[in-house]
Amino acid sequence: MYYSYILLSSKSHIFYFGSSKNLKIRLSLHNQGKVKSTKPHIPWKLVWYAGFTTKKEAKDFELYLKTGSGKAFAYKRLVPVALAKDFDRGRVPKVLRSS
């Protein structure tokens, strides 16, 4: 299986969209500061993920989530609980861009 996932930074209150073959190890790498683009925003919490049968499907869905319509879909359908908690605290999560 391959996975697309959404993380929420407990520190910066931003979202990060990614994909990986091993979700558990990848989340650990994010939280150990071994991913350059997410290191300043540790700790990360997994708020959503989906499994795909091919790497291409997982990567394509990750890239879709990084588009305007993909973000709108994610905020409305995939992470409303995480958003509601941050809105209750007066925070508006943003998306961290990565290459």
N, C-alpha and C positions, 0 to 999 in steps of 0.2 A: 504494500500500500504506500501511497504518497499522500501528503497532506498539505492543504492550504490552511492557514491559521491567522487569528487576530490576537494580538497581545495588547494589554493596556498597562502603561507605566504608572505605578503607584506614586512615583516621585513627580513626574511632569504632567501626568494626566493626558498623555497622547496615545494614539493607537499606532501600531505597527502591523503591517500586513506582510506575510511571508509564506514560504512553502518549503517542505523538507520531506525526506524519506523517513527519518526517525524524529518524530516530534518531541519525545521525551529528552533526547540528547540535545536537540536544537534549543529547546527552552532553557536547558541547563547552561548552554553556551551563552545565550543572551544574558542570563542572570549572573554569570561569572565574569562578564565584561569582555568576552572574547569575540564579540561581534562589534566592529568599529562603529557602525551607525546607531547601535542601540546602547552602547556602553554608558553614555552620559545620563541615561534615563532609568538606570537600574533602581529598584527591582521591577520586574515584569510579571504580569499575571495573565495566564491564558484565559481568554474570555469566549473564544469560539474556535472550532476546527471542523474540517470535513475531510473524509478520506476519498481518494480517487485511485483508480486502477493503474493509471499511467502517470509518469512524471510530467508529460506534456499537459495533461488535463489539470493537474494541480498547479503548474506554473501559469497556465492560461487563466485559471480562476484567480490566482494571486494578482496577475496583471489587470484583470477586469476590476478587482476590488480597489485598485489604485487609480481607476478612472473616476470622473465625476459621477457618472451614473452608478458605478460600482460602490462608491462611498455612500451615496444616497440609499442604495439597496442595503448595504451593511448596517447603516445606522438605523434604518427602519425595521429590518427583518432579522438581523443576526446579533446585534449587540444592544438592544434597547434596555436591558437590565443594567448593563455597565454604564450606559449613558445616563439613565435615570439616577443612579447612585451619585455620579459626578455632578449632574445638574442640581441634585438636592444639596450638594455641598457648595454650590455656586461656581462650579467649574465647567468649562466647555472643552471636552477633549478635542485634540487636533490629530492629524495624521503625520507621522514621521516619514519623510521621504528617504528612500534608499535607492542605491543603484542596482 
